[in-house]
């Protein structure tokens, strides 16, 4: 009997893991959540969209506190 579950040795799974790791997607979500928690914006979707647009436009490097610092600078 063979298992229906794929193992970590599956090339498709490994390729997908590599894709999200190389693009720092987990870290991006961590930074967005940290920014949302710190700023508690009324419109969370606008906050995310504006944050990502500014990050891309200004070529801001990704760190866990990227969106906290970005919005703190706007307040000052």
TIMI-2910 file (N, C-alpha, C, CB; in pm, 1 decimal, decimal comma, always signed):
<rs>
+----------+----------+----------+----------+----------+----------+----------+----------+----------+----------+----------+----------+------+
!      n_x !      n_y !      n_z !     ca_x !     ca_y !     ca_z !      c_x !      c_y !      c_z !     cb_x !     cb_y !     cb_z ! resn !
+----------+----------+----------+----------+----------+----------+----------+----------+----------+----------+----------+----------+------+
!    +85,0 !   -118,1 !     +0,0 !     +0,0 !     +0,0 !     +0,0 !    +89,6 !   +124,6 !     +0,0 !    -96,7 !     -0,2 !   +123,4 !  Unk !
!    +60,2 !   +218,4 !    -88,3 !   +139,4 !   +341,6 !    -94,5 !    +64,4 !   +454,2 !    -26,7 !   +172,3 !   +379,2 !   -240,3 !  Unk !
!   +139,0 !   +544,0 !    +28,9 !    +80,3 !   +658,0 !    +97,5 !    +40,7 !   +764,9 !     -2,9 !   +177,9 !   +715,2 !   +200,9 !  Unk !
!    -73,2 !   +828,7 !    +19,9 !   -119,4 !   +937,5 !    -67,5 !    -48,8 !  +1067,9 !    -34,0 !   -271,4 !   +955,7 !    -55,5 !  Unk !
!    +19,2 !  +1070,2 !    +80,4 !    +89,2 !  +1191,7 !   +120,3 !   +221,2 !  +1203,3 !    +47,3 !   +112,0 !  +1193,9 !   +271,3 !  Unk !
!   +253,7 !  +1323,0 !     +6,4 !   +381,4 !  +1346,1 !    -61,2 !   +488,5 !  +1370,1 !    +44,6 !   +372,5 !  +1467,2 !   -160,3 !  Unk !
!   +606,3 !  +1326,4 !    +15,3 !   +717,0 !  +1346,2 !   +108,2 !   +789,2 !  +1475,7 !    +74,0 !   +814,9 !  +1226,4 !   +104,2 !  Unk !
!   +878,5 !  +1516,0 !   +162,0 !   +955,5 !  +1636,9 !   +136,5 !  +1052,5 !  +1617,7 !    +20,7 !  +1031,3 !  +1678,5 !   +261,7 !  Unk !
!  +1068,6 !  +1495,0 !    -24,7 !  +1155,1 !  +1467,6 !   -137,7 !  +1085,3 !  +1490,3 !   -271,5 !  +1205,6 !  +1326,3 !   -129,8 !  Unk !
!   +957,6 !  +1522,1 !   -268,7 !   +882,0 !  +1548,7 !   -390,3 !   +939,2 !  +1673,0 !   -458,3 !   +730,7 !  +1567,2 !   -358,9 !  Unk !
!   +979,9 !  +1664,2 !   -585,3 !  +1042,1 !  +1779,0 !   -652,7 !   +950,5 !  +1900,4 !   -665,0 !  +1087,4 !  +1738,1 !   -789,6 !  Unk !
!   +821,5 !  +1878,7 !   -678,0 !   +728,3 !  +1991,2 !   -688,3 !   +722,7 !  +2065,8 !   -555,7 !   +587,0 !  +1942,4 !   -729,0 !  Unk !
!   +713,8 !  +1991,8 !   -447,3 !   +710,6 !  +2053,0 !   -314,5 !   +840,4 !  +2127,6 !   -286,9 !   +686,6 !  +1946,4 !   -206,4 !  Unk !
!   +951,3 !  +2066,0 !   -319,0 !  +1080,7 !  +2130,1 !   -297,5 !  +1092,9 !  +2258,0 !   -379,8 !  +1194,4 !  +2033,8 !   -332,8 !  Unk !
!  +1045,5 !  +2256,2 !   -503,6 !  +1050,3 !  +2374,7 !   -589,0 !   +964,6 !  +2486,9 !   -530,1 !  +1002,9 !  +2340,3 !   -731,8 !  Unk !
!   +849,5 !  +2452,0 !   -476,6 !   +761,1 !  +2553,4 !   -416,7 !   +823,5 !  +2612,2 !   -290,7 !   +623,1 !  +2492,4 !   -383,6 !  Unk !
!   +884,7 !  +2527,7 !   -210,6 !   +953,6 !  +2576,7 !    -90,6 !  +1066,4 !  +2672,2 !   -128,5 !  +1009,3 !  +2458,8 !     -8,0 !  Unk !
!  +1141,6 !  +2634,4 !   -229,8 !  +1251,2 !  +2718,0 !   -276,9 !  +1198,5 !  +2851,8 !   -328,1 !  +1330,2 !  +2645,9 !   -387,1 !  Unk !
!  +1088,9 !  +2847,9 !   -401,1 !  +1027,3 !  +2970,0 !   -455,3 !   +993,8 !  +3069,0 !   -343,7 !   +899,7 !  +2935,2 !   -534,8 !  Unk !
!   +921,4 !  +3022,5 !   -240,6 !   +880,9 !  +3116,9 !   -135,3 !   +998,5 !  +3159,3 !    -48,4 !   +772,5 !  +3054,9 !    -47,7 !  Unk !
!  +1096,1 !  +3072,2 !    -31,6 !  +1214,4 !  +3106,9 !    +47,3 !  +1299,8 !  +3210,1 !    -23,6 !  +1297,2 !  +2982,7 !    +76,6 !  Unk !
!  +1326,4 !  +3188,7 !   -152,1 !  +1409,7 !  +3282,5 !   -228,1 !  +1347,2 !  +3421,1 !   -233,3 !  +1432,2 !  +3230,8 !   -369,9 !  Unk !
!  +1217,2 !  +3429,0 !   -235,7 !  +1147,6 !  +3557,7 !   -246,0 !  +1112,0 !  +3616,8 !   -109,8 !  +1021,6 !  +3541,5 !   -328,3 !  Unk !
!  +1155,9 !  +3553,1 !     -3,9 !  +1135,1 !  +3598,4 !   +133,9 !   +986,8 !  +3620,6 !   +166,5 !  +1212,6 !  +3727,4 !   +158,0 !  Unk !
!   +901,4 !  +3537,1 !   +114,4 !   +758,0 !  +3554,1 !   +134,6 !   +717,4 !  +3537,2 !   +281,2 !   +682,0 !  +3455,2 !    +48,6 !  Unk !
!   +767,1 !  +3436,8 !   +353,5 !   +731,7 !  +3428,8 !   +495,5 !   +775,3 !  +3553,5 !   +573,5 !   +794,7 !  +3304,7 !   +557,7 !  Unk !
!   +894,1 !  +3604,5 !   +543,8 !   +942,5 !  +3725,2 !   +611,9 !   +858,1 !  +3847,1 !   +574,8 !  +1090,0 !  +3751,0 !   +576,9 !  Unk !
!   +811,1 !  +3852,3 !   +451,0 !   +725,5 !  +3962,4 !   +407,5 !   +595,2 !  +3963,0 !   +487,3 !   +695,9 !  +3951,8 !   +256,3 !  Unk !
!   +534,4 !  +3845,6 !   +503,0 !   +410,7 !  +3837,5 !   +580,8 !   +435,8 !  +3871,2 !   +727,7 !   +349,1 !  +3697,6 !   +568,7 !  Unk !
!   +548,9 !  +3828,9 !   +781,2 !   +583,8 !  +3862,5 !   +919,0 !   +594,5 !  +4014,1 !   +935,6 !   +716,3 !  +3794,4 !   +959,5 !  Unk !
!   +659,4 !  +4080,0 !   +840,4 !   +675,9 !  +4225,6 !   +846,9 !   +541,3 !  +4296,4 !   +833,6 !   +771,9 !  +4273,7 !   +736,7 !  Unk !
!   +455,5 !  +4247,2 !   +745,2 !   +322,9 !  +4308,2 !   +730,6 !   +240,8 !  +4292,7 !   +858,3 !   +247,9 !  +4245,7 !   +611,9 !  Unk !
!   +244,1 !  +4176,1 !   +917,8 !   +169,0 !  +4153,7 !  +1042,0 !   +222,9 !  +4241,9 !  +1154,0 !   +175,6 !  +4005,2 !  +1083,6 !  Unk !
!   +354,8 !  +4254,2 !  +1163,4 !   +414,0 !  +4341,3 !  +1265,4 !   +369,4 !  +4486,0 !  +1243,3 !   +569,1 !  +4331,3 !  +1262,8 !  Unk !
!   +368,9 !  +4530,7 !  +1118,2 !   +324,2 !  +4666,5 !  +1087,1 !   +178,1 !  +4687,7 !  +1121,1 !   +347,3 !  +4697,0 !   +941,0 !  Unk !
!    +95,3 !  +4590,3 !  +1089,4 !    -47,8 !  +4599,9 !  +1121,5 !    -70,2 !  +4603,8 !  +1271,8 !   -124,6 !  +4482,2 !  +1060,4 !  Unk !
!     -0,4 !  +4518,5 !  +1345,3 !    -17,4 !  +4514,6 !  +1490,4 !    +28,7 !  +4644,1 !  +1555,7 !    +59,0 !  +4396,9 !  +1549,4 !  Unk !
!   +137,5 !  +4700,2 !  +1505,9 !   +191,4 !  +4822,8 !  +1563,6 !   +104,5 !  +4944,2 !  +1530,8 !   +333,2 !  +4845,8 !  +1513,9 !  Unk !
!    +56,6 !  +4952,4 !  +1407,3 !    -15,1 !  +5071,6 !  +1361,8 !   -166,4 !  +5065,0 !  +1378,4 !    +16,3 !  +5095,9 !  +1219,3 !  Unk !
!   -222,7 !  +4945,7 !  +1384,5 !   -367,1 !  +4925,6 !  +1397,9 !   -446,8 !  +5018,8 !  +1305,5 !   -409,5 !  +4947,8 !  +1543,3 !  Unk !
!   -421,2 !  +5012,6 !  +1174,5 !   -489,7 !  +5104,2 !  +1082,8 !   -638,9 !  +5072,0 !  +1072,8 !   -425,4 !  +5097,8 !   +943,6 !  Unk !
!   -720,2 !  +5174,6 !  +1049,1 !   -863,6 !  +5153,7 !  +1030,4 !   -890,0 !  +5068,2 !   +907,2 !   -936,4 !  +5288,2 !  +1018,1 !  Unk !
!   -814,7 !  +5092,9 !   +801,4 !   -831,4 !  +5015,6 !   +678,5 !   -705,5 !  +4932,4 !   +656,1 !   -859,5 !  +5109,0 !   +556,0 !  Unk !
!   -711,4 !  +4809,1 !   +697,9 !   -594,8 !  +4721,3 !   +689,6 !   -552,4 !  +4691,6 !   +545,8 !   -623,7 !  +4591,9 !   +761,2 !  Unk !
!   -648,1 !  +4685,4 !   +455,1 !   -613,4 !  +4658,1 !   +315,4 !   -537,9 !  +4774,8 !   +252,8 !   -739,4 !  +4628,3 !   +234,2 !  Unk !
!   -583,4 !  +4896,9 !   +278,1 !   -510,5 !  +5014,0 !   +227,8 !   -369,5 !  +5019,3 !   +286,3 !   -586,8 !  +5144,0 !   +261,6 !  Unk !
!   -357,4 !  +4986,7 !   +413,6 !   -226,8 !  +4985,1 !   +479,2 !   -132,9 !  +4888,6 !   +407,3 !   -241,0 !  +4945,7 !   +627,9 !  Unk !
!   -181,3 !  +4767,8 !   +379,8 !    -98,4 !  +4666,4 !   +313,5 !    -61,3 !  +4711,4 !   +172,4 !   -172,1 !  +4530,8 !   +308,4 !  Unk !
!   -159,7 !  +4758,6 !    +97,0 !   -135,0 !  +4800,7 !    -41,3 !    -37,1 !  +4917,1 !    -46,1 !   -266,6 !  +4839,9 !   -110,0 !  Unk !
!    -60,0 !  +5018,5 !    +36,7 !    +29,1 !  +5135,4 !    +38,0 !   +170,2 !  +5096,1 !    +83,6 !    -28,0 !  +5245,6 !   +130,6 !  Unk !
!   +179,1 !  +5008,6 !   +181,1 !   +309,5 !  +4965,4 !   +232,1 !   +388,1 !  +4891,8 !   +124,4 !   +292,1 !  +4875,5 !   +355,3 !  Unk !
!   +323,0 !  +4799,1 !    +57,0 !   +391,9 !  +4723,7 !    -47,2 !   +430,2 !  +4812,2 !   -165,3 !   +304,6 !  +4608,8 !    -95,0 !  Unk !
!   +341,7 !  +4904,2 !   -202,2 !   +373,3 !  +4996,1 !   -312,2 !   +494,0 !  +5083,7 !   -278,2 !   +251,6 !  +5084,6 !   -344,6 !  Unk !
!   +497,1 !  +5135,0 !   -155,4 !   +609,5 !  +5219,5 !   -114,9 !   +738,6 !  +5138,8 !   -107,1 !   +580,6 !  +5285,8 !    +20,3 !  Unk !
!   +729,7 !  +5018,7 !    -54,8 !   +847,3 !  +4933,1 !    -45,5 !   +905,6 !  +4907,4 !   -184,0 !   +812,1 !  +4800,4 !    +23,2 !  Unk !
!   +818,2 !  +4878,5 !   -279,3 !   +863,5 !  +4850,8 !   -415,5 !   +919,6 !  +4976,8 !   -481,5 !   +748,3 !  +4794,0 !   -499,6 !  Unk !
!   +849,7 !  +5088,5 !   -466,3 !   +891,4 !  +5214,1 !   -529,4 !  +1024,8 !  +5262,7 !   -474,5 !   +784,9 !  +5321,5 !   -509,3 !  Unk !
!  +1039,7 !  +5259,5 !   -344,3 !  +1160,0 !  +5311,2 !   -278,7 !  +1270,2 !  +5206,0 !   -264,3 !  +1124,2 !  +5365,5 !   -142,3 !  Unk !
!  +1240,5 !  +5082,9 !   -307,5 !  +1336,2 !  +4972,2 !   -296,2 !  +1387,0 !  +4955,1 !   -152,5 !  +1454,7 !  +4995,3 !   -390,8 !  Unk !
!  +1292,2 !  +4955,2 !    -60,4 !  +1323,9 !  +4941,1 !    +82,0 !  +1354,8 !  +4795,0 !   +111,2 !  +1206,5 !  +4991,9 !   +171,5 !  Unk !
!  +1467,1 !  +4767,5 !   +178,4 !  +1499,2 !  +4627,5 !   +210,2 !  +1401,1 !  +4570,8 !   +313,1 !  +1643,9 !  +4616,2 !   +263,4 !  Unk !
!  +1378,1 !  +4441,9 !   +303,1 !  +1282,5 !  +4375,0 !   +391,1 !  +1348,5 !  +4334,6 !   +521,9 !  +1222,9 !  +4252,2 !   +322,1 !  Unk !
!  +1287,4 !  +4379,4 !   +631,3 !  +1323,2 !  +4336,7 !   +766,8 !  +1191,9 !  +4314,7 !   +840,3 !  +1415,4 !  +4443,3 !   +841,3 !  Unk !
!  +1196,4 !  +4254,5 !   +956,0 !  +1073,9 !  +4226,4 !  +1028,5 !   +999,4 !  +4354,7 !  +1066,1 !  +1105,0 !  +4145,6 !  +1153,3 !  Unk !
!  +1072,3 !  +4465,8 !  +1083,0 !  +1010,4 !  +4591,2 !  +1125,9 !  +1000,1 !  +4694,7 !  +1013,0 !  +1089,2 !  +4649,7 !  +1241,0 !  Unk !
!  +1013,2 !  +4650,3 !   +889,8 !  +1010,1 !  +4741,5 !   +774,8 !   +887,7 !  +4832,5 !   +777,5 !  +1012,0 !  +4662,1 !   +644,4 !  Unk !
!   +771,1 !  +4776,7 !   +800,3 !   +648,1 !  +4854,9 !   +790,9 !   +618,2 !  +4932,7 !   +918,7 !   +531,9 !  +4764,0 !   +758,6 !  Unk !
!   +681,8 !  +4895,8 !  +1028,2 !   +671,5 !  +4976,0 !  +1150,4 !   +750,7 !  +5105,2 !  +1129,6 !   +724,6 !  +4896,6 !  +1275,7 !  Unk !
!   +876,7 !  +5089,9 !  +1088,7 !   +962,3 !  +5208,1 !  +1065,7 !   +906,3 !  +5297,4 !   +956,1 !  +1104,6 !  +5164,9 !  +1028,8 !  Unk !
!   +857,4 !  +5236,7 !   +849,1 !   +804,7 !  +5313,2 !   +736,6 !   +691,1 !  +5405,6 !   +781,8 !   +755,5 !  +5218,3 !   +626,0 !  Unk !
!   +600,9 !  +5353,2 !   +860,7 !   +485,7 !  +5432,5 !   +901,8 !   +517,4 !  +5524,7 !  +1019,4 !   +370,7 !  +5341,2 !   +938,0 !  Unk !
!   +616,7 !  +5488,2 !  +1100,6 !   +660,8 !  +5578,9 !  +1206,9 !   +723,2 !  +5703,8 !  +1147,4 !   +761,1 !  +5508,9 !  +1300,2 !  Unk !
!   +797,7 !  +5688,2 !  +1036,4 !   +859,2 !  +5804,3 !   +969,0 !   +752,5 !  +5897,5 !   +912,5 !   +953,4 !  +5757,8 !   +855,8 !  Unk !
!   +641,7 !  +5840,0 !   +865,8 !   +533,5 !  +5921,9 !   +811,7 !   +465,0 !  +6004,6 !   +919,3 !   +431,7 !  +5834,2 !   +742,1 !  Unk !
!   +462,5 !  +5950,6 !  +1042,3 !   +396,3 !  +6020,0 !  +1153,5 !   +476,3 !  +6142,4 !  +1196,6 !   +377,2 !  +5924,8 !  +1272,9 !  Unk !
!   +608,1 !  +6137,4 !  +1179,0 !   +696,3 !  +6247,1 !  +1225,7 !   +708,5 !  +6356,3 !  +1123,2 !   +835,0 !  +6194,4 !  +1259,4 !  Unk !
+----------+----------+----------+----------+----------+----------+----------+----------+----------+----------+----------+----------+------+
</rs>
